[in-house]
Amino acid sequence: MRIRLQPLIDLRDNIVFGHEALTVKDKCSAPYPSATEILRTVYTSGYSHNHHLFINLSAQDLSNDNFCDEIIEEYTHFSHPNVVLEVSEETHPDSLPCVNATLQTLQYHGIKSALDDFGSQYSSLSFMNELSVDVVKIDKKFVQQAPYQSKSNTILNFIVKMAHEMNCITVAEGIETQEQLEYAKRANVDLGQGFLFNAYAEEQKIDVLKPLTSQMYN
């Protein structure tokens, strides 16, 4: 198992805003690490405190009764102000009140949250209404189709306007071409993520150490 850090670029000045920790599974059958384990692994590798670190929350994380205490303990240990935990729209709608309570607890302790792949599900607006998030990551299908389909372009602009009115930072996912980048900028998207930015910031690879326990830094 490895963790690849994919850059998120500030579209106003083309500087690195942060990275998303993407889990790359090898041929072995090792289970995916939890958000707590990813946080610990990245920061024990010497990750810059100047950059935001985006980490995906799994269903296993959200169903763990001790998750809040565990992630807050790690966050406090590393004294990092720029952690963002991503919630997928694949989260079951019935669990939204519980998920929102978790996000609010984490926000109280300084940990930000993001809604990932916004627009990928029919219940997108319900998620925005139910969850207290700081960042909205716009699904790549709207970003990639915006230069060629007026409907996707209109939806992209609508999502950005709505998110900004709710004081959320916006991220355009899946930017692969210069044309897609220009459309995202015209829509006033704050951050960009995708293969196009590999030239701006070289992706890093971190080997996940075993076992992934708190004893790594004791």
Buried (B, 14 or more C-beta within 10 A) or exposed (E): BEBBBBBBBEBEEEEBBBBBBBBEEEEEEEEEBBBBBBBBBBBEBEBEEEBBBBBBBBEEBBEBEEBBEBBBEBBEEBEBEBBBBBBBBEBEEEEBEEBBEBBEBBBEEBBBBBBBBBBBBEBBEEBBEBBEBBBBBBBBBBBBBBBEBEEBBEBBBEBBEBBBEEEBBBBBBBBBEEEBBBBBEEBEBBBBBBEBBEEEBEEBEBEBBEEBEEEEEE
